Amino acid sequence: MKRPVGNYCIPSSAYVHIPFCRRRCYYCDFPISVVGDGKKGDNFSPIQEYVEIVCQEVNITKSFCQPLKTIFFGGGTPSLLSVNQLSLILDSLEKKFGIVANAEISIEMDPGTFDLEQVQGYQSLGVNRVSLGVQGFQDDLLKICGRSHNVSDIYKAVNILHQAGIINFSIDLISGLPHQTLEQWQTSLEIGIALCPTHISSYDLVVEPVTAFGRYYKPGHTPLPTDEIAAQMYRMAQQLISNSGYEHYEISNYAKRGYQCSHNRVYWENHLYYGFGMGAASYLEGQRFTRPRTRKKYYQWVLSFQGYSLDNQGIKASSQDFLLETLMLRFRLAEGVHLSKLSREFGQKTLENLLIYLHPYQQLGWVELINQNGVATPFSDNQKLPIEGYLRLTDPEGFLFSNTVLSTLFSKISNSIHMDS
């Protein structure tokens, strides 16, 4: 197998993790620090301390001399930051790497944690995209999830965004919640669409073992919806959102034309990126590295590496890892795997093997080959792939069963490489 040359590109994206939350949602296994109600960046000194450490990490990280095109503040609840604190981080990024004039600067915000003045302050710093953590439009379900907001807060938050002139905003919704019915899910979808966001993320609940839900519930058992109901929820979301003028461009994401999340596409296209903050991951010079998941250990780590490049401490990806990551991430996208690019990076033999591995799923209607004219073309398991065109999962069935397809690819490719070696 060929070793990819250049490892995609020079990084031009940065993720900044802001770990503070009013409370921990019952499905959340992210690295966060719970601060309680009423605590924000302008009245809670630990947030200021954290911001200063993040700025220090930025300052001592190796620069690859290309300005940032996308910046994403995730969490946690980044909207707990004051305008001045957000400014400090953006100033550090600007001084260290530079930021292009039309950069996509996104921030996750929770309803009930911001006002109009704060949003306008964020805008003055260059923030031009907001991801709003809605999750649902039923107060009882929000309470079951441990969310700190209610439905009234959602409407107030959207109204603030409209007043501020924030056109590019996304809402997050979750299906498969405990006690959630198909009717409730349909209502959440319909109300969410009616709010006219430019982007909608629709996630299926994953019960992680270290979460409160992981202690309370077992996957597939009541009060969680059955697998059949969860599948119906996915199909319902695909139909309602797609029929409302949104492009289903990634397994869980829909966007109006021109409003796909450029930052998240960096991950799905397996490009390089900087990561900053507690628990954040970076991918630089072919290495992936995740920072410590507690503030104390993260602070110690930053201080201990002062004056060094923090991003040379990770794990170097092998050719096999690179191939598997590329397939796993690219198959999340509607366009799937581009054949010409895959051929250049991994060779024609890899493409031919893909046909053999994926042929059974083509017969199930989960995978399709799109030729250079954009037409779906049947393929057999003993033919050569064309240079142009792409392989993709079908929508919605292929996306729905993506885990089955990808697990087969991982197993087949791993065994094939092991035998070849």
Salt bridges, closest charged atoms under 4 A:
ASP37 OD2 - ARG23 NH2 3.06
GLU57 OE2 - ARG291 NE 2.47
ASP110 OD1 - ARG147 NH2 3.36
GLU250 OE2 - ARG332 NE 2.52
GLU269 OE2 - ARG265 NH2 2.84
GLU269 OE1 - HIS271 NE2 3.08
GLU285 OE2 - LYS62 NZ 2.79
ASP311 OD1 - ARG291 NH2 2.69
GLU325 OE1 - ARG288 NH2 3.06
GLU335 OE2 - ARG265 NH2 2.36
GLU335 OE2 - ARG330 NH2 3.85
GLU368 OE2 - ARG392 NE 2.63
ASP395 OD2 - HIS248 ND1 2.84
GLU397 OE2 - ARG235 NE 2.72
